[in-house]
Every structure is written in structure tokens, then in C-alpha cells.
Amino acid sequence: MLPAAWNTQRLLLRNVAAGDSTRLHAIFNANAHIGAWDPTFQPVLQAEMDGVVADSLAGRNARGHAFQMQAICWGADGEQPGEVIGYFHWVLGAPKPDLIWISLMVIDPAVQNRRCGSEALAGLGRQLRNLQTYRAAWVEVWLKNWPALRLW
């Protein structure tokens, strides 16, 4: 698993807490406009986000694979975490035992185009290289989701 908390230059990434669910739900649904290009981004109910957060807190998804979700917050090293501006989650061991699958990364539209996603992704790459418990990392992006294709 990734460290419970780690930093990039402007961001603090940390494991989600149960109290984050409402904010994470709002961020996800604020990206519903992407649903025209990527059906993943259809509005979801709060209960669905609560379930994803609960899976992360348990460290396992419904299929029994290691699962972790981290909030992306404003905050440099040594600072208290600021506002949650996004999140990502990943699965270890699916679809193959030696792979990490980054299943979703979402940034609040209010801070998009400020390179927060790129900064978080670069930091995530460094963290994943440190794990040395997998052969490769996979992402899934719909071909019509141009913002995500540019990010990845």
C-alpha cells in the first residue's frame, strides 16, 4: 500500500477518512459533464461513495483485492492538509496478481487546469516505483475522454 500520507510540491495526498465521503461525492458529481465522453462519470448517490470509502478503509474491494483510495489536498510538506480537491483509487492484483490498476482519478473542476492532476500523478508514479511489489501499473481511460487522455 502507499504511505498513509505523502507530499508533492503543493499537495498533500493522504488516505481517505469516513468524513471525506461527502466532499468526494461532490467532486465526483461535479465532473458529470465528462459523462458524455466517459460513462464512468454518471452522477452517483452518496451511498455509492460511502461504499467506496468503506472499501478503502477496509483495505479490500468487493472482489477481495487490495484497494486504497487517497484524497488529494492542498498542502506542502509540513503543512496541515487544506481543502480536498480530488482523489484517486487503485487496486493491487487485478486484473493480474503482479499489476496495479489505477481505477480512477478525479479532480475538482474548480481547480482543473492548474496542473494539480499532473503534479499528483507524477508523485503517484514516484510512490508506486518505491513499492516494488508489482510488474506494471495500468489505467483505464475512455478514448473520448480527452482531458483524461491528456493527463495520462
N, C-alpha and C positions, 0 to 999 in steps of 0.2 A: 504494500500500500504506500501511497505518497505520505510525506510528513503531514502531521495534523495541521500545520501552518507553515507557510514559506512566503518569501517576498520576491518581487521583481523591483524594478526601479521605482515605480509609482503605485504598485498594487500589493495587497496582501491577499493571499489565497489561503483558505482555511476550510477544514471540514465543516459541512453544514450542521446546523443545530435545529432542533424541532421548531424553535421560534423563528427560523428563517422562512418557513414554508409559505407564509402569506406574501412576503416580498418576492420570493422566487416565482410564485404563481403569477403575480402581477407582471413580472419581467417576461415570463414566457408568453402570456396572453397579449402583451404589448407588441409582440412580434407576429401577431396573427396575419398581418399583411403578407408575410412570406408564404402563407398557406397556398397562395395562387401558384407558387413555384415548387413548393415542398409540402406535401400533405402532412408531414410531421407537425407542422405549425398550425394545426386547427385548435381553436380555443379548448381548454381543458377545465374541468371542475377542480375546485380546491382539494377535494378528496383525492383526486389522482396525484396531485403534487405531494400531498401529505403521505401517500403511499410510497412515492419515490424517495422522499426524505427518510421515511421509516426504514426502507431497504438499505439506504446508505448507513444509517445509524446502526443497523444490524450487521453491516459489512457483507451482505449477501443479497442477490436479487432473487426473484421467484424461482429461477432455474437452479439456484444453488451456487452460482458463480460469485467470486469475489467482486464486490461492487462498491464504488466510492464516488461521492458527489462532493465537490468543493465550491464554495462561494468565492466570487471574485469581488474584492472590496477595494475602495481607495485606501491607501496607506503604505508608506515606505517603511523600510526596516526600522524597528524600534518604536514605531508609532502605534497607537491604538487603531484598530480597524475602523474605517469610516463606513460610508454607505455601501450596501451591497449593490453592485452594478451588473452582475451576471453570475453565471455558474457553468460548470461542465460536469459530466459524469462519465465514468469509464468502467468497463468490465474486464476482468483478467480471466483468461481461459476460455473465451468464447470469441469466435466460433471454433478455435483450436486451442489446445492446452497451453501453448507457448506464445500466445498472442494477447496483446492488449487492444481492446476495441474502444475507441473514444466515441461514445454513442451520441453525445450531444454537447454542444457549446452554445450558450445563449448570452447575448449582451443587451442591456437595456438600450432601446433606440435613442434615448436621450443622450447617451454618451458614445454612440457609434460614430465612426469617422474621427475618433481621437486616438486611434491606434491601441486602444485598450485590449481588444481581442488579439491583435498581433503580439503585443507585449506578454499577455497571459499565455498564449500559445508557445512563444519562444521559451518562456520559463518552464512551461509544462514539458517541453522537449528535453530541457536540461534535467528536470526531475526524473523523467522516465528513463533517461540514459543511466542515471545513478542506480536505478532499481536492479538492473542486470538479471532480471528474472523472466525475461521474455525474449523472443526472437525478433518480433516486429510489432509495430503499432498500426492499427487500421482505423480509418474514419469512413463514415458513410455520408455522402453528400449527394443530393438530388441534382442532376445535371442542369436543371433550370434555375437552381438557387445560386445565381451569380454572386451575390455578396459572400456566401459561404465558400464558393469555389475560389474567389479571390483571396479570402483569408487563408484557406488551407494551402 
